[in-house]
Amino acid sequence: GIRINSTGFYQVTFGVIPNNNADGWDLTIGTTSANGLRMGGSTGITTSLTVIVEITTSGTILSLINDTGAARNLTGITTASGGAGTIAFMTIVKLL
């Protein structure tokens, strides 16, 4: 996960490219699953979600987890040069 050491509001964008069983990705804030921040999608297609969250405790950890208990495989995007690309991402921006 990613540790946030400053309280406040954050814009969080996260996503995955699954190659099987696309459902079951949750944003977890600290040790709690953020209700309503669950995403699913289609196999082989980038699935992403952007949310605003409030961090009220310094040191809170944000994580993107597979909450299904089943194996999940991710497929990387093939770049124009034929190399492997991104399979999962999370972007965090502090809002002022």
C-alpha positions in Angstrom: 0.0 0.0 0.0 0.8 3.7 0.0 1.3 5.6 3.3 -0.3 9.0 3.4 1.4 11.2 6.1 -0.7 14.4 5.7 -4.4 14.6 6.6 -6.9 16.2 4.1 -8.8 15.4 1.0 -7.2 13.4 -1.9 -8.2 12.5 -5.4 -7.3 8.8 -5.9 -7.4 7.1 -9.4 -6.7 3.4 -9.5 -7.1 0.6 -12.0 -6.1 -2.8 -13.3 -6.0 -4.8 -16.5 -7.3 -8.2 -15.6 -6.9 -11.2 -17.9 -9.5 -13.3 -16.0 -12.3 -12.7 -13.5 -12.3 -8.9 -13.6 -14.5 -8.3 -10.6 -13.5 -7.7 -7.0 -11.0 -4.8 -6.7 -11.4 -2.6 -3.7 -9.8 0.6 -2.4 -8.9 0.0 1.2 -8.3 3.0 3.5 -6.3 1.9 6.6 -7.7 -1.5 7.5 -11.2 -0.8 6.3 -12.6 -1.4 2.8 -14.0 1.9 1.5 -17.7 1.0 0.9 -18.8 1.9 -2.6 -15.2 2.0 -3.9 -15.3 -1.5 -5.4 -14.8 -1.9 -9.1 -15.1 -4.7 -11.7 -14.8 -4.8 -15.4 -14.1 -6.8 -18.5 -11.2 -9.2 -19.1 -8.4 -7.6 -21.0 -9.8 -4.0 -20.7 -8.4 -1.3 -18.4 -10.8 -0.9 -15.5 -10.4 2.3 -13.4 -12.1 4.5 -10.9 -11.5 8.0 -9.6 -12.7 9.0 -6.1 -12.2 11.7 -3.5 -11.3 10.4 0.0 -10.7 12.2 3.3 -7.6 11.1 5.2 -8.2 12.0 8.9 -5.1 10.2 10.5 -1.5 10.7 9.5 0.1 7.5 8.4 -3.0 6.0 6.8 -2.3 3.4 4.2 -4.2 3.2 0.9 -4.3 -0.2 -0.9 -5.9 -1.7 -3.9 -6.8 -5.2 -3.1 -8.5 -8.3 -4.6 -11.2 -9.0 -2.1 -12.6 -12.1 -3.6 -10.2 -14.7 -2.2 -9.8 -16.1 -5.7 -6.7 -15.9 -7.9 -6.6 -12.9 -10.2 -4.1 -12.5 -13.1 -3.3 -9.2 -14.6 -2.4 -8.6 -18.3 0.1 -5.8 -19.2 -0.6 -3.5 -22.1 1.8 -4.2 -25.1 3.6 -1.0 -25.9 4.1 0.3 -29.5 7.7 -1.1 -29.3 6.3 -4.5 -28.2 7.4 -4.2 -24.6 5.3 -4.8 -21.5 3.3 -1.9 -20.1 1.3 -1.1 -17.1 -0.9 -3.8 -15.4 -2.0 -1.8 -12.4 -1.8 1.8 -11.2 -2.8 4.2 -8.5 -2.4 8.0 -8.7 -2.9 10.2 -5.6 -3.3 14.0 -5.7 -3.7 16.1 -2.5 -6.5 18.6 -2.9 -6.1 22.1 -1.5 
